Amino acid sequence: MFQMSKVIINRNSSTIVLMLIFLASGTFFGVANAQNLNVTSNNNNNNNNKDLSLNDLFELVENSIVQVTKTMPPANPFGPDKENTTSLGSGFIYNNKGYIVTNNHVVENAKVVDVTLINGDRYTANVTGTDAFSDLAVIKINENTTTTTTIPKPLVVGNSSELRVGDQVVAVGNPFGLESSMTTGIVSQIGRLLSIDERGFSIPNAIQTDALINPGNSGGPLLNMKGEVIGVNTAGIFPGGIGLAVPSNTVLRIIPVLMEEKNYTHPWLGVTGNTLTADIAKREKVDRTQKGVIIDTIVRSSPADLAGLNGSNINQYGEKRGGDIITALDGKPIIKMEDLISYLELNKAVNDNATLSVYRDGEIIDKEITLKSRPEAPITNQTQN
């Protein structure tokens, strides 16, 4: 029985290819650090309380959106292809100190990138910090090599928790290298799980939009009609016309840490699981009205393992049986996998304690867990998040 929809991203230097798949196996969850739990603005004032026309909005933001160019040497300098490879993405000015926000996959494996403004001015920028698990990165213009041109004003980063399905949004970036292009659409849904397959973990609370997001838009802003950044464009599904963006509240939580510490530490629970469905409830012989997340597998020596949680077993007929069902976390009801991941993302950090309430053998029991740091590389072959 398929449990939930999820987006898997496959990327290379010039294209972004995506597939919509359905999870028939487990979902593995780690969580983002709560080092900066209080989401605050990036200190850029926006005195505009009214929606702008599309023309005025574009004129307000266009100078603050940049093209990011990464040049990498050939993987094998002695092979037939001896030329450097170049990939393009987008970004936006984050503050007056020359910091720029973009996607991790735009600058991945690079130490220095080129930044081009809409007026043609070019800068070099150091890659200050990256976080593959949220697909966010921050770069800083290298003042020693800049021209005398004034860096454009930063964009205002808004509050993505205020978004509603149906809100009009605008994406601006450099699709296929076509500089400063704008597309429009609406918020199609919020709270999506965005899974980067090569990493094995999910980005929670992603914004789904029908504003067209093509290769090269990655790292550019998704904007509300006040011109505030409410997301960072990350992926598009082709065909399908579905765009996905990392929410701005994630940006406000993670980017300041990347600016100071270069990386972002994520807590980790160490289980795979699925949202409990009627079919799974029938299999487990529990009431069909029972809600929660059933644990599939548990990683050895993970926090879940040390706390004594139970995963599912496979009998001689190849049927799964008997995993604990997570019903609440710190007293908050857990109905589906997204609830669990989002709560951990927003409220927990490495070494934090958590109380998991699980349904086992007809009763609810509480398990105390101390979260560990998320491993850098996948340690199971199953989908992780």
N, C-alpha and C positions, 0 to 999 in steps of 0.2 A: 504494500500500500504506500503510495507516494505521500510524503508528509508535508512538504512545504516547498515553495518555489525559492530559488536562490540564483544569484548571478555569478557566473564564473568568468574571469577575465584572463585572456591570453594576450601577451604583449610582445612586440619586438620593436626594433629601432624606428620603424616607419609606419607600422599599422597597429591598430587595436582591434582584435577580433573577439567577439563575445558570444556566448551561448546562454540561453535560458534553460536550466536543467531542473529536475525535480529530485529531491533527496529521498532515496529509498534506503540509504544506510544512515549512519549516525551523523550527528553534528557536534563538532568538538569546540569547546569554548574556553578562550582565555579572555582577558579583559584589559582595557586601557587603564593606565595609572590615574589615580585620583590626586596627583600631586598638587594640582590647582583645581580644587573642587568648585570654588566660587567662580562662575563664568563672568568675566568682566569684559568691557569693550577694549578696543585697542587705542583708546584715548583720542580718537579722531572725532571731532564734533560734526554732527549733521543736523543743521537747523531746519531741514526740510521735513515738514510733517504731512505734506500733501503728495499724492501720486503725481509723477511727472509724465509728460508725453514721452513717447519712445524717442523722438528727436532730441528733446532736452536731456533725457536720461543718458543717451549715448554721448552727447557733448560733455556732460558732467564727468563721465568716467573714462573716456577713451584715452586720455593722456596717461592715465595711471595703470593701464594694462599693457604688459610687455610680452615680447616674444623671447623665449628662452631656447638657446641653441647649445646642444651638447655634442662635442666632437670627441670620438674615441678612436684610439689606434686599432689596427686590425688585430684580431685574436691571435693570428699566426703571422708574424711579420715575414716569415720565410715561405708562406703559402702563395697561391696564385693571386690572391686579392691583397695587394699591399697598400691600398688607399685607406685613409681614415673614414670612419662612418659618422654621419651627421644625423641627428634627430632633432625635431622641433617640438616645442610645447609652448604653453602660455604661463603667465603669472600675473600678480598684481602687487602694487606698492602697499606695504603693510604699515610702515611708520616713517617718520621723518628722518630716521637714522640710516635709511637705505636698505632696510630689510624687505625682502620680497617673498611672498608665499607662492608655492607651486606644488605639484605632485611629486612624491618620491620617485615614481617611475620615470618622470621627465629628466631627473638629474642623477638617477641611480648609477653608482660606480664612478661618478665624476667628482673631482675636487674643485674644479673651476669651470664655469660655463660663461657663455656670452649672453648679454641682455641687450635687446634692441627696443628703443622707444618708437612711438608712432611717427615722430619727426625724423627718424633715421639715426639719431644719436645712439652710439654703441658703447657699452661698458663691459668690463669683465666683473664677474661676481664669484665670490667664494661660497662653496656649499657649506653652510654653517651647521645645519643639523637635519637629520632625516629620520623618518619613522615609517618603515615599510608596512607596519600593521594597520596604520590609518591612511597610508598612501599620501602622507603630507611631508613637505620639506620646506626649509627656509634657507634662502640664500641672501648674501649681503654684497652690495655693490662695493667694489674695491676702489676706494677714493684715490689711491695713488695713481690709478691709470684712467680716471674719468676725465672728461673735458670740463670746461667751466660751465656747462649747461646745468641749470638748476633741475634737480630731481623732481618729478611731478608730485603733487600732494597725494597722501595715502588715501585709499578708499576706507569708508566706514564699514566696520564689520557689525552686522546686525544680530538679532536674536532669532535663531532658527526655530526655537520652541514656539514662537508665535505664528508659524506658518500654518495655513489651513489648506486642505485639498481644494483646488479651484483657484487659488491665488495666481495672479499673473506673474511670470518671471521672465528674465532676460539672461541669455548666455552671451558673453563676449570673449573672443579669443582669436586664435590664428589657425583655423582649420586648413589642413593641407598647405600650410605656409601662407595662406591668404590673410594678410595682416588685418587686424582690427575688424573682424566680422561679427555681426550681431544676429542672433536668432531669438525668437520669442516663443512662449508657450505658457503652460500652466503647471502648477504643482499637481501631478497625477496621483501621488500618494507619498506618505512619509513613513518612517520607521522600517524601511527595507533593510535586509541583510545583504551586504555586498561582499562576496567571497573572492579573494585573490588566490587562484588555485596554486600558484607556485609557492605561496606562503602557508597556505592551509588554514588560515584564520579569517574571520569575517569582520567587516567594518559595520557596526550597528548604526541604526537610525539614518541610513542613507536616504536622500531625497530623490524621488522619481519624478521626472519631468518629460514632457513631449517636446520641449525646446531642443532643436537638433544639436547634438554634440558629436563632432567628427574628430578623427585623429588630428592632433594639433591644438584642439580646444583644451586638452588636459592641463590642469593647473590654473585655468582662467576662472573668473568669478561667475557664479550664478547670482543674479541680483533681483531684489524686489523692486517695485515701481517707485520707491524713494531713492534708488541708487545705492542701497546698502547691500553688502555681500552677505548672502544667506547660505552660501554653499561654495565648494570648490569643485568644479566640473572634473570628473574622474573617468567616466566611461560612457560609451554608447552601445546599444545593442543593434546589430545590423544582420539581416533586415529587421525592421520593427519600429524604428523611430522612438526608442526609449532611451532617455538620458539619465544618468545617475551622478549624484554629487555628494561629497562629504559635507555634513551640516556645519554651519558656521560656529555653533557652540563647541563642536569638537575642535575646530581651528583655534578658538579662544582658549581652550584648555591646554592644547598640546603645543602650539607654536611658541608661547613664552618659555616653556621648558626647553624646547629645542634651541632657542636663542641662547639660553644660559648654559645648558648641560650637554648639548650636541645630540642627545638621544633621549628616548622616552621609555621608561621601564613599565612593562605591563604585568599585572598580576595574572595568575593562572590557577585554574581549578583542576583540570586534568581528567575530563570525562568526555565521551561522545554521547549524544542522546537525541531524542526526537520528541516533538510535541505529541502528547497523548491523543490518539484518535479513537473513534468508536471501534474500529477494527482491532486496534492494539488493546483497548480495554476488554474486548471480548476474548482475545487471546490470553490476556492475563487474568481473566475471570474476576474483573473488578466492575463496579457499577459503571454503566455507560455515561453517567453524568460526572464521573470523576474527572478532574482537570489536573494538568501538570505536565512535566517533562520526564519521560522515562529514560533512565540511564541505559546506554547500550554497552559501552566498554569503559574501562578505567585504566589509566596509565600507571604502570608500576612505580611506586614511591612518590606518586603525585599527592597533592593535598587531599584529594578525594580518597585515594587509596589509604593514606595514613589515618583518615577519619573513620574508616571502616564502612564506606559505602559499597553497595553491591551493584555490579553490572549484570547484564543478561547472560544466560547460558544457552548453549545450543545442544539440543538433545540428539538422539541417534537418528532422528528423522530430518535433521537440519532445521528444526524449528527453534526460534528464540523464546526464552522464557525467563521471567523472574527478576528483571532489573528493578531497583528502587525507583519510585516515582517522586520527583521533587515537586512539592506542592506550595512551598513558600520559602522565601529567603529573607532573613531578618524580620520575619513577620509579614512581609509583603507577599500577597498571593501571586503565584506563578502559574499562568494559564498556558503559555506557549514559549517556545525557545527564545523568541525575540525579547520577551519580558525578562528572562533570566540574564541574557547577554547585556541588555540595556541597563539593568539595575547594577550589575557588576561594573560596567563601563563608567557609569556616572557616580558611583558611590564607594568604590573600593580601591585599595592600593595594595602593593606588595607588603606582606607581613600583617595585613589586616586580618582580624578574626571575623568569621561569618557563621550564622546559624542556619543550616539547611534543615527544613522540615520535609521528611520523606514518608511516603506511604509504603509500608512493608508488612506483609502477612496480616492484612486487615486492620492495621492501626497506624497512627501517625507518630513518628519518633523524631526527635531533634538530634542533629549531629553538628558538633562544633568543628569548624575547619579554619586553618590558618593558611592564607593564600601565599603561594610562592611566585617567583618571577617566571614569566612565560619563556619557554625555550625559543632560541632563535630559529632553529630548524624543526620541521615536522618530525615527530617521533613515532607516528603511526602512519599507515597508508590510507587512513580514512580522512574524510573532509574535516578540517579543524576550523574553529572560530572562537 
